[in-house]
Amino acid sequence: MEAGTGLLVCERLHARHDSRWLLLLPPALCLACVIETLGDGGASLVRKKHVLSCFRDVLAWHAVPVLQLLAQEERVCVHFIGTLFGMLHAAEDSSALDLPTEVLVRLVAELKLEQYVHCVLDESQKELSKAATMRGSLPTFNLLGKLADAIPGLADILVIEHGNLMEHLLAGLMYPNEGIKATVCYLYGKLYSSPISSERLSVHFTEKLCDLFLATLRNAQTKELQVNCMGLLKELLNSDHFVSVIMSNSRRGADSENAELLEEESPLPLMLKKLLLSRDELLQVASVQCMTSVLVHSPIRYAPAFIHADVPEFLFEHLSCTSEILLWSVYCCLLLLTEERLFFSKCHTVYGIESVVRSLKGILQLNNVELHKQGLLLFTEILKRQPVEIKLFTNLAMCKDAIGVLVEAVKCPVLEVAAEAVKAVAAIMRKDHLSCPPVQYVELQRLIETMLKRCADLSLPPINRRSASHLGHSTQNKAVLRQGQFLLSTVEGFRNACRLAVECQSDPLAQENVFTAPGSESENTLSSYSEFLLRICDSLCIPIVLKHSERTFSPGLMEVFISALSTLFAVVPSMHEKFSRKLASSSFIRLALELKAKFCTGQSNPALNQACSSFLYSMCLSLHSAAEKMEDSSQEERELSDLLQRSLPQLNCSVPESLTLLSETPDPFCLDEALRSHQYCLLLLLYCAYALEDRFVPEAELFSAIRNFLLSVQDQGDCPPPYVFRAVLYLLAVCQDKGEALDLSPLCAIRRVLENTSDLSLVYIHHPLLLKFFLHYSELMGRFGHRFLQLWFSWEDYSQIETEDAVSGLSFGLPDYPNSFTTLLHILKDNSSVLLILLDLVCLSTTEVAHKILMTLSMFLKRNEDVVVCDLLRSQFLQILQQLLVESSSTTLRASKNLPLLLNLLFLVQLRNEAERELDSTDFKLLHHVSDLCGKCRPGDVELLQPSLNFLYWSLHQTTTCSQQRVVAVLLSSVPLLELLQKVLELTWMWPCRSGPTLSSSEEALLCSAWLLTASLLAHQHRYNSEVHQTISLDVEKVLNAVILRRKKPALLLALHVVSQPWNRFLLFTLLDGGENSFLRPEILRLMTLFVRYRSSDIISQSEISQILQEAAKAKLAELSGATSHALRLFLLQLQSGSCEMEPAQEGTIQTLLESLPARTRTRTHLSPQDMVYPFARRTSLVNDIAKQGAAVGRGVIFNLLLHAIVQLGLNE
């Protein structure tokens, strides 16, 4: 054959060949020359190899024309195959076998004709039969193996049509040549890779091949044989039957604790363990993969044999390798071993957990997602399956490393890896895993926060409503599904973290870090961890789940989420009330009911139904226990608990169905109380929701449904428990404005239930709308108004009202009171009958309640100038006083704590009347009873005498001349009153005594009131020449001594009494209501200086002082008149003198103002009483101007009284 000319032809043979065998290819090829040359016995081996090599190349590049030409002549093709087959067996060494084998395999495979395959197999069969030695069979075994690789289905043909070849293969395995054995194992591997052949060879394996093969594997020395044996073993292990045959002895001893017996009965684990310990990575990987192939059929059945062979120990050791495929294989094998309890009870996990953590830490630096996932999956299963009694982490450092690895894994940008990490987080949240003292609460917080933030960082694809592409919709659904699964694992982790906190509450060692230095605070405590869980739930967990639920509702996710919220009720017991209120106000009652209605009807999703029911149960009990403070609340809570536990799981209805349920009437002949219980349960849930502003049921429809419920109760004669009827009343109250007024039938039902209630406090709820509802219906107010209002005032907090009233602004506007208080004031204005009930309660209730009622009526009178109301009050006061005076003795009256409050209110009503009013019979009766009451008192009864003397004094000055004369006669005719005044005035000489106690401010005020009343009576007796039945004796010398000593003891001065009276605050507002900077008048500034001097903080408070200083700082001081500047300076000096406490900022403002005043006002630096009084008294025209600007009610009397007192004080100066 001439290769140099570019022709693959043989000149000696080519002349007799037909031209059709010449293929004009680059280079040209005569196929006949090739066949004849290869079959020529005289051709040298080198020449034949050259021709065969050239033909191989042509076949590789131009297979189609060559194969087409050969296919035309079957005889020639068969001859060619036979020639090649003959070259195989004529080869003298193994190196000469490769080329003819390669060409023959390619030729037969690419011809794709069955007759040629059978030709080769027939020739192989003949060759194996006539082979003198097993070495002569090696080329045939090798060829069959290569053909089995290249031709699909050849294994089945070999087994089915040439089954006697199996005997030759068995003989090859027994031949003491590992090369032949390797070739036979390779061919066996190809045969058993076919399911059909594997099935046909099943008996062959069981009876003949199994023991021979295992012996070959056990004794294999060369790598080639070891590799091919492992290849055959992997194919065999795909069949459950073959695995059973190989591991049959292991199966029988699966539960045996005798390791030696297991090893003898099942040699395979030891063989694979031996290969695992080799230094060849390929064999190590094959060994682990074969272990995995065995275990995957039944870990419970086959794992004990590997565990008793100590295979897990060496698997864990190989986790330190750098081969990714070996690592992945070890992860898979260990993962299957975790399904067997012996894997844990033999403490293999305790031995290997450090290797697992270290391995995870290393692979997270690699870019192999599947490896990451498999490693984390193994870690998760170990954490989940580790028995509680066997501690997994034996030291603190290992536990911290595990948490740190999970933190890094959760941060992984690949979602699948982060998802596996989150599952591991859920698994590690067990007390037995994390209780290495001290518990690493700070590390756990970091892990939980990282997990939730990773979940929050996920962004769902936007909803594209325009796109109709099925592919786009499917992609969106897959993204939502993946993120839903990730969120589910995240919430499971958070729930387990909450359960961990609850479990640690019972362990003193888990409460706090015992290694914390004395006196120092540590964040590594259970309390800090628990509070963190509440915060992170509010800031991350709840928003994440609710945001996802806007896209889709997953029952599984919501079950875990609701369960986590239920657990949080017990995480921080001291905050369960606050947590419950926040959840209820955030519509979580609605959410739980919607989930039950949507997913839990019938028997659907029992886990979600149970979670929602438990959540609602915990929330309702928490809200109930926080709201109620009755003595028998424990019994009530037990009943409520039983009702909720019994009814909540069956309450799976939508809003319309709920309203229908409330309107139903139970069958009177049916003993089943389920319907009524469900109604009670639903009412309690609606009450909790409405109480916290989650009104998910329309008010009008709910009002109508409850009305029907009341009619049903009335018809059946039922009496709901107090805690249920409390909810009914509340819901009626809050829905009243959206529905029609109740008619007589439901009102009768309400009245009947209330009458059967032992104590109204059991059904009382403190809410302004309920107050409005109760007082709206006369049928309820007349029967229960007294007790209901008494409960109202006992619950109402008036501390804010007192504060706001004390610091109300200088503009004489009314402060913003709480909504409940404002509601009551509106009710009083619209329904005067309530005033009568309140007046009854003043004397029938406790001092605290009476005080609140007094305040209420006082504020009511300030806001309303209705004279009719005042007349009504006076009439009621008269009845109360008459009753008290008739039914009580002097001792009882003096001991009464409510009577002084009633007298104070009487005096306030008196102040609301206009000046110079003609007194009627009621007024004179009140005057008589009050003066009579004073006569029954002792000088020490200050609380009774002070308002009484104020009332008498005011009665003397507020009326016309005609009525005034009668008042003087009534007062002077009361001998006990005059005797009392005599005793009170005598206290003036008895004080001060160096050895005795000082008088209180109230006692001093009483002395002043007595002097004022006495002075007024003397003046008016002289004016009207009234008859006197009792004289009052005064020692003039003692009076003068008292006046002389007043500079040393200013507490006895009449000025002191004037500035302590309650009307002065009203006067101050009146004076300051004249416009902007109205206080910058010398007379007003002197008056305020007087208030400050005598420490009248109830008249002028810090609030007014601060406002005055602010306005003064804004004013142009240089433009003030001399008198105004001087009065302002006196006021500032009085403040600076320490008469009242000043804040540092105020002291600075005072000093700045003093320095800014004109120089002419700085010459006088001391305070003089004349400076404060005389100018005010002399400016009568200004007084008249200010008086005209005052309020209509009482302006003349109050202002003239104060003016008169101040003038008298000035004269005494």
Long-range contacts (C-beta under 8 A, 24 or more apart in sequence): 1-33, 1-34, 1-37, 1-47, 1-50, 1-51, 1-54, 3-27, 3-50, 3-54, 8-33, 8-34, 8-51, 8-54, 8-55, 8-58, 9-33, 10-36, 10-37, 13-37, 20-69, 21-69, 23-58, 23-62, 23-65, 23-66, 23-69, 25-58, 25-62, 25-65, 29-54, 29-55, 29-58, 29-66, 31-66, 31-69, 31-70, 35-76, 35-79, 35-80, 35-83, 38-80, 38-83, 38-84, 38-87, 39-79, 39-83, 39-86, 45-96, 48-87, 49-96, 49-99, 52-87, 52-99, 52-100, 52-103, 53-99, 55-103, 56-99, 56-102, 56-103, 56-106, 59-103, 59-106, 59-107, 59-110, 60-106, 63-110, 67-110, 67-111, 70-107, 70-111, 71-111, 71-113, 74-115, 77-111, 77-116, 78-116, 78-119, 80-107, 81-107, 81-108, 81-116, 81-119, 81-120, 81-123, 82-119, 82-123, 85-120, 85-123, 85-127, 88-139, 88-140, 88-143, 89-127, 89-136, 89-139, 89-140, 91-139, 94-138, 97-139, 97-142, 101-139, 101-142, 101-143, 101-146, 102-146, 104-143, 105-143, 105-146, 105-147, 105-149, 105-150, 106-150, 108-147, 108-150, 108-151, 109-147, 109-150, 109-151, 117-147, 117-151, 117-154, 117-157, 118-157, 118-161, 120-147, 121-157, 121-158, 121-161, 121-162, 124-162, 124-165, 125-162, 125-164, 125-165, 128-165, 128-168, 134-171, 134-172, 134-175, 134-177, 134-180, 135-177, 135-180, 137-168, 137-172, 137-180, 138-179, 138-180, 138-183, 141-169, 141-172, 141-180, 141-183, 141-184, 141-187, 142-183, 144-187, 145-183, 145-186, 145-187, 145-190, 148-187, 148-190, 148-191, 149-190, 153-194, 154-190, 155-190, 155-191, 155-193, 155-194, 155-197, 156-194, 156-196, 156-197, 158-191, 158-197, 159-191, 159-194, 159-196, 159-197, 159-200, 159-201, 160-196, 160-200, 163-200, 166-201, 166-204, 170-208, 170-209, 170-212, 173-209, 173-212, 173-213, 173-216, 174-212, 178-220, 178-221, 178-222, 178-224, 178-225, 179-222, 179-224, 179-225, 181-216, 181-220, 181-225, 182-222, 182-224, 182-225, 182-227, 182-228, 182-229, 183-228, 185-213, 185-216, 185-225, 185-228, 185-229, 185-231, 185-232, 186-228, 186-231, 186-232, 188-213, 188-232, 189-228, 189-231, 189-232, 189-234, 189-235, 192-232, 192-235, 192-236, 192-239, 192-242, 193-235, 198-235, 198-238, 198-239, 198-242, 202-239, 202-241, 202-242, 205-236, 205-242, 205-245, 206-245, 210-245, 210-246, 214-246, 214-267, 214-268, 214-271, 217-271, 218-267, 218-271, 223-280, 223-283, 226-275, 226-283, 227-282, 227-283, 227-286, 230-275, 230-283, 230-286, 230-287, 230-290, 231-286, 233-290, 234-286, 234-289, 234-290, 234-293, 237-290, 237-293, 237-294, 237-297, 238-293, 240-297, 243-293, 243-294, 243-297, 243-302, 246-294, 247-294, 247-301, 247-302, 247-305, 250-301, 250-302, 250-304, 250-305, 251-301, 251-302, 253-304, 253-305, 254-300, 254-301, 254-302, 254-304, 254-305, 255-304, 256-304, 259-308, 259-309, 262-304, 262-305, 262-308, 262-309, 263-308, 263-309, 266-305, 268-294, 268-305, 269-305, 269-306, 269-308, 269-309, 269-311, 270-309, 272-311, 273-309, 273-310, 273-311, 273-314, 276-311, 276-314, 276-315, 276-318, 277-314, 281-323, 281-326, 284-318, 284-326, 285-323, 285-325, 285-326, 285-329, 288-315, 288-318, 288-326, 288-329, 288-330, 288-332, 288-333, 289-329, 291-333, 292-329, 292-332, 292-333, 292-336, 295-333, 295-336, 295-337, 296-336, 299-336, 299-337, 299-339, 299-340, 300-339, 300-340, 303-336, 303-337, 303-339, 303-340, 303-342, 303-343, 304-340, 304-342, 306-337, 307-337, 307-340, 307-342, 307-343, 307-346, 307-348, 308-342, 312-337, 312-343, 312-346, 312-348, 312-351, 312-352, 313-348, 313-351, 313-352, 315-352, 316-348, 316-351, 316-352, 316-355, 316-356, 317-355, 319-352, 319-355, 319-356, 319-358, 319-359, 320-355, 320-358, 320-359, 324-363, 324-366, 324-368, 324-371, 327-359, 327-363, 327-371, 327-375, 328-370, 328-371, 328-374, 331-371, 331-374, 331-375, 331-377, 331-378, 332-374, 334-378, 335-374, 335-377, 335-378, 335-381, 338-378, 338-381, 338-382, 338-385, 339-385, 344-385, 344-386, 344-387, 344-390, 345-387, 345-390, 347-390, 349-382, 349-386, 349-390, 349-392, 350-390, 350-391, 350-392, 350-394, 353-382, 353-392, 353-393, 353-398, 353-402, 354-398, 356-382, 357-398, 357-401, 357-402, 357-405, 358-401, 360-405, 360-409, 361-401, 361-404, 361-405, 361-408, 364-405, 364-408, 364-409, 364-412, 369-414, 369-416, 369-417, 372-409, 372-412, 372-414, 372-417, 372-420, 373-416, 373-417, 373-420, 376-409, 376-417, 376-420, 376-421, 376-423, 376-424, 377-420, 377-423, 379-424, 380-420, 380-423, 380-424, 380-427, 381-427, 383-424, 383-427, 383-428, 383-430, 383-433, 384-427, 386-432, 386-433, 388-430, 388-432, 391-432, 392-432, 392-433, 393-433, 393-434, 393-436, 394-436, 395-436, 396-436, 396-437, 396-438, 396-440, 399-433, 399-434, 399-436, 399-440, 400-440, 400-443, 402-428, 403-428, 403-440, 403-443, 403-444, 403-446, 403-447, 404-443, 406-447, 407-446, 407-447, 407-450, 410-447, 410-450, 410-451, 410-454, 411-450, 411-454, 415-458, 415-482, 415-483, 415-486, 418-454, 418-486, 419-482, 419-485, 419-486, 419-489, 422-451, 422-454, 422-455, 422-486, 422-489, 422-490, 422-493, 423-489, 423-492, 423-493, 425-451, 425-493, 426-489, 426-492, 426-493, 426-495, 426-496, 427-496, 429-493, 429-496, 429-497, 429-499, 429-500, 430-496, 430-500, 431-500, 431-503, 431-504, 431-507, 431-510, 434-500, 435-504, 435-507, 435-509, 435-510, 437-509, 437-510, 437-514, 437-515, 438-512, 438-513, 438-514, 438-515, 438-524, 439-504, 439-510, 439-524, 439-526, 440-524, 441-523, 441-524, 441-525, 441-526, 441-528, 441-529, 442-523, 442-524, 444-497, 444-500, 444-529, 445-529, 445-532, 445-536, 448-493, 448-494, 448-497, 448-532, 448-533, 448-536, 449-536, 449-540, 451-490, 451-493, 451-494, 452-490, 452-494, 452-536, 452-540, 452-541, 452-544, 453-540, 454-490, 455-486, 455-487, 455-490, 455-540, 455-544, 456-540, 456-543, 456-544, 458-483, 458-486, 458-487, 460-548, 460-551, 463-551, 480-551, 480-552, 483-548, 484-548, 484-552, 484-554, 484-557, 487-544, 487-545, 487-548, 487-557, 488-554, 488-556, 488-557, 488-560, 490-544, 491-541, 491-545, 491-557, 491-560, 491-561, 491-564, 492-560, 494-533, 494-536, 494-537, 494-541, 494-564, 495-560, 495-563, 495-564, 495-567, 497-533, 498-533, 498-564, 498-567, 498-568, 498-571, 499-567, 501-526, 501-529, 501-530, 501-533, 501-571, 502-567, 502-570, 502-571, 505-570, 527-572, 530-571, 530-572, 531-572, 531-575, 533-568, 533-571, 533-572, 534-568, 534-571, 534-572, 534-575, 534-579, 537-564, 537-565, 537-568, 538-582, 542-586, 553-595, 553-598, 553-599, 555-595, 555-599, 555-605, 555-608, 556-608, 558-595, 558-599, 558-608, 558-611, 559-605, 559-607, 559-608, 559-611, 560-611, 562-592, 562-595, 562-608, 562-611, 562-612, 562-615, 563-611, 563-614, 563-615, 565-615, 566-611, 566-614, 566-615, 566-618, 569-618, 569-619, 569-622, 576-622, 577-622, 577-623, 577-625, 577-626, 579-622, 580-618, 580-619, 580-622, 580-623, 580-626, 581-623, 581-626, 581-692, 583-619, 584-619, 584-623, 584-688, 584-689, 584-691, 584-692, 584-694, 585-692, 585-693, 585-694, 586-694, 587-689, 587-694, 587-696, 588-615, 588-619, 589-616, 589-619, 589-685, 589-688, 589-689, 589-694, 589-696, 590-689, 590-694, 590-696, 592-616, 593-651, 593-658, 593-685, 594-654, 596-651, 596-652, 597-652, 597-653, 597-654, 597-657, 600-652, 601-652, 609-649, 609-652, 610-649, 613-648, 613-649, 613-651, 616-644, 616-648, 616-685, 617-641, 617-644, 617-645, 617-648, 619-688, 620-644, 620-684, 620-685, 620-688, 623-688, 623-691, 623-692, 624-723, 627-691, 627-765, 628-723, 630-761, 630-762, 632-762, 636-721, 636-722, 636-723, 636-762, 639-721, 639-723, 640-684, 640-721, 640-723, 643-677, 643-680, 643-681, 643-684, 643-721, 644-681, 644-684, 646-677, 647-674, 647-677, 647-678, 647-680, 647-681, 648-681, 650-674, 650-678, 651-678, 651-681, 651-682, 651-685, 655-696, 655-697, 658-682, 658-686, 658-697, 659-697, 659-701, 659-702, 659-704, 659-705, 660-705, 662-705, 662-706, 662-708, 662-709, 663-704, 663-705, 663-708, 663-709, 663-712, 664-712, 665-712, 665-715, 665-716, 666-712, 666-716, 668-716, 676-718, 679-709, 680-720, 680-721, 680-724, 683-709, 683-724, 683-727, 683-728, 683-731, 684-723, 684-724, 684-727, 686-727, 686-731, 687-726, 687-727, 687-730, 687-731, 690-730, 690-731, 690-734, 691-730, 695-734, 698-738, 699-734, 699-735, 699-737, 699-738, 699-739, 700-735, 700-738, 700-739, 702-731, 702-735, 703-731, 703-732, 703-735, 703-736, 703-738, 703-739, 704-739, 706-731, 706-732, 706-735, 707-739, 707-742, 707-746, 710-745, 710-746, 710-749, 710-750, 711-745, 711-746, 711-749, 713-749, 713-753, 714-745, 714-746, 714-748, 714-749, 714-752, 719-752, 719-753, 719-756, 720-753, 722-757, 722-762, 722-763, 723-762, 725-753, 725-754, 725-757, 725-763, 726-762, 726-763, 726-764, 726-765, 729-763, 729-765, 729-770, 729-773, 729-774, 730-765, 730-767, 730-770, 732-773, 733-767, 733-769, 733-770, 733-772, 733-773, 733-774, 734-767, 734-769, 736-769, 736-772, 736-773, 736-776, 741-776, 742-777, 744-779, 747-777, 747-779, 747-780, 748-779, 750-780, 751-779, 751-780, 751-783, 754-780, 754-783, 754-784, 755-783, 760-784, 760-787, 760-788, 760-791, 761-791, 764-788, 764-791, 764-795, 766-791, 766-792, 766-795, 766-796, 766-820, 767-820, 768-819, 768-820, 768-823, 768-824, 769-823, 771-820, 771-823, 771-824, 771-827, 772-823, 772-827, 775-827, 775-831, 775-834, 781-833, 781-834, 781-837, 785-834, 785-837, 786-837, 786-840, 786-841, 786-844, 789-834, 789-837, 789-838, 789-841, 790-841, 790-844, 790-845, 790-849, 792-824, 793-841, 793-845, 793-849, 793-852, 793-853, 793-856, 794-846, 794-848, 794-849, 796-820, 796-821, 796-852, 798-851, 798-852, 798-855, 801-855, 801-859, 802-855, 805-859, 806-1098, 806-1101, 807-1101, 807-1102, 807-1103, 808-1103, 809-1103, 809-1107, 810-1068, 810-1069, 810-1072, 810-1079, 810-1104, 810-1107, 810-1108, 811-1069, 811-1072, 811-1073, 812-1069, 812-1070, 812-1072, 812-1073, 814-862, 814-863, 817-859, 821-856, 821-859, 824-856, 825-856, 825-859, 825-860, 825-863, 828-856, 828-857, 828-860, 829-860, 829-863, 829-864, 829-866, 832-868, 832-869, 832-872, 835-869, 835-872, 835-873, 835-876, 836-872, 836-876, 839-873, 839-876, 839-877, 839-880, 839-902, 840-880, 842-880, 842-898, 842-901, 842-902, 842-905, 843-880, 843-884, 843-896, 843-898, 843-899, 843-902, 845-898, 847-897, 847-898, 847-901, 850-897, 850-898, 850-901, 850-902, 851-901, 853-901, 854-901, 854-902, 854-904, 854-905, 857-905, 857-908, 858-905, 858-908, 861-908, 861-909, 861-912, 865-912, 865-1192, 865-1193, 867-913, 870-909, 870-912, 870-913, 871-922, 873-905, 873-909, 874-906, 874-909, 874-922, 874-923, 874-926, 875-922, 877-902, 877-905, 877-906, 877-909, 877-926, 878-922, 878-925, 878-926, 878-929, 881-926, 881-929, 881-930, 881-933, 882-925, 882-929, 885-929, 885-932, 885-933, 890-936, 890-937, 893-933, 893-936, 893-937, 893-944, 894-936, 894-937, 894-938, 894-941, 894-944, 899-944, 900-943, 900-944, 900-946, 900-947, 903-930, 903-944, 903-947, 903-948, 903-951, 904-947, 906-930, 906-947, 906-951, 907-947, 907-950, 907-951, 907-954, 910-951, 910-954, 910-955, 910-958, 911-954, 911-1063, 911-1066, 911-1193, 911-1194, 911-1198, 912-1193, 912-1194, 913-958, 913-1193, 913-1194, 914-1192, 914-1193, 914-1194, 915-958, 915-1194, 915-1195, 915-1196, 915-1197, 916-958, 916-959, 916-960, 916-1196, 917-958, 917-959, 917-960, 917-963, 918-959, 918-960, 918-962, 918-963, 919-955, 919-959, 919-963, 919-966, 919-967, 923-955, 923-963, 924-966, 924-967, 924-970, 926-951, 927-952, 927-955, 927-967, 927-970, 927-971, 928-970, 931-970, 931-971, 931-974, 931-976, 931-977, 932-974, 932-976, 932-977, 934-974, 934-976, 934-977, 934-980, 935-974, 935-975, 935-976, 935-977, 935-979, 935-980, 936-976, 937-980, 938-983, 939-980, 939-983, 939-984, 939-987, 939-1006, 942-1000, 942-1002, 942-1003, 942-1006, 943-1002, 945-980, 945-984, 945-1006, 945-1009, 946-1002, 946-1005, 946-1006, 946-1009, 949-1006, 949-1009, 949-1010, 949-1013, 950-1009, 950-1061, 952-977, 952-1013, 953-1009, 953-1012, 953-1013, 953-1016, 954-1197, 956-1013, 956-1016, 956-1017, 956-1020, 957-1016, 957-1197, 957-1201, 958-1194, 958-1197, 964-1020, 964-1024, 965-1020, 965-1024, 965-1026, 968-1017, 968-1020, 968-1021, 968-1024, 968-1026, 969-1024, 969-1026, 969-1027, 971-1017, 972-1017, 972-1021, 972-1026, 972-1027, 972-1028, 972-1029, 972-1030, 973-1027, 973-1029, 975-1029, 975-1030, 978-1029, 978-1030, 978-1031, 978-1032, 979-1030, 981-1010, 981-1013, 981-1014, 981-1032, 982-1032, 982-1033, 984-1010, 985-1010, 985-1011, 985-1014, 985-1032, 985-1034, 988-1038, 988-1042, 988-1052, 989-1035, 989-1038, 989-1042, 991-1052, 992-1049, 999-1051, 1001-1051, 1001-1060, 1004-1051, 1004-1052, 1004-1056, 1004-1057, 1005-1056, 1005-1057, 1005-1060, 1007-1052, 1007-1057, 1008-1052, 1008-1054, 1008-1056, 1008-1057, 1008-1058, 1008-1060, 1009-1057, 1011-1054, 1011-1057, 1012-1054, 1012-1057, 1012-1205, 1043-1212, 1046-1212, 1050-1094, 1053-1209, 1053-1212, 1054-1205, 1054-1208, 1054-1209, 1054-1212, 1055-1090, 1055-1094, 1055-1205, 1055-1206, 1055-1209, 1056-1094, 1057-1205, 1058-1202, 1058-1205, 1058-1206, 1058-1209, 1059-1090, 1059-1091, 1059-1094, 1059-1096, 1059-1099, 1060-1094, 1060-1096, 1060-1098, 1060-1099, 1062-1098, 1063-1194, 1063-1198, 1063-1202, 1064-1091, 1064-1096, 1064-1099, 1064-1202, 1065-1098, 1065-1099, 1065-1100, 1066-1191, 1066-1194, 1066-1198, 1067-1190, 1067-1198, 1067-1199, 1067-1202, 1068-1099, 1068-1100, 1068-1104, 1070-1186, 1070-1189, 1070-1190, 1070-1191, 1070-1195, 1070-1199, 1071-1186, 1071-1189, 1071-1190, 1073-1189, 1073-1190, 1074-1186, 1074-1189, 1077-1111, 1077-1115, 1079-1108, 1079-1111, 1080-1111, 1080-1112, 1080-1115, 1080-1120, 1080-1124, 1080-1128, 1081-1124, 1081-1127, 1081-1182, 1082-1121, 1082-1123, 1082-1124, 1082-1126, 1082-1127, 1082-1175, 1083-1127, 1083-1175, 1083-1176, 1083-1179, 1083-1182, 1083-1183, 1083-1186, 1085-1124, 1085-1127, 1085-1128, 1085-1130, 1085-1131, 1086-1127, 1086-1130, 1086-1131, 1086-1171, 1086-1172, 1086-1173, 1086-1175, 1086-1176, 1087-1172, 1087-1176, 1087-1206, 1088-1131, 1089-1127, 1089-1130, 1089-1131, 1089-1134, 1089-1167, 1089-1172, 1090-1172, 1090-1173, 1090-1206, 1092-1131, 1092-1134, 1092-1135, 1092-1139, 1092-1140, 1093-1134, 1093-1139, 1093-1167, 1093-1172, 1095-1139, 1095-1140, 1097-1140, 1102-1140, 1105-1135, 1105-1140, 1105-1146, 1106-1146, 1109-1146, 1109-1149, 1109-1150, 1109-1153, 1110-1149, 1112-1153, 1113-1149, 1113-1152, 1113-1153, 1117-1153, 1117-1156, 1117-1157, 1117-1158, 1118-1158, 1120-1158, 1122-1158, 1122-1160, 1122-1161, 1123-1175, 1125-1157, 1125-1158, 1125-1160, 1125-1161, 1126-1161, 1126-1164, 1126-1171, 1127-1171, 1128-1153, 1128-1157, 1128-1161, 1129-1154, 1129-1157, 1129-1161, 1129-1162, 1130-1167, 1130-1171, 1130-1172, 1133-1165, 1133-1167, 1134-1167, 1137-1167, 1169-1209, 1169-1210, 1169-1213, 1170-1210, 1170-1213, 1173-1206, 1173-1207, 1173-1209, 1173-1210, 1173-1213, 1174-1210, 1176-1203, 1176-1206, 1177-1203, 1177-1206, 1177-1207, 1177-1210
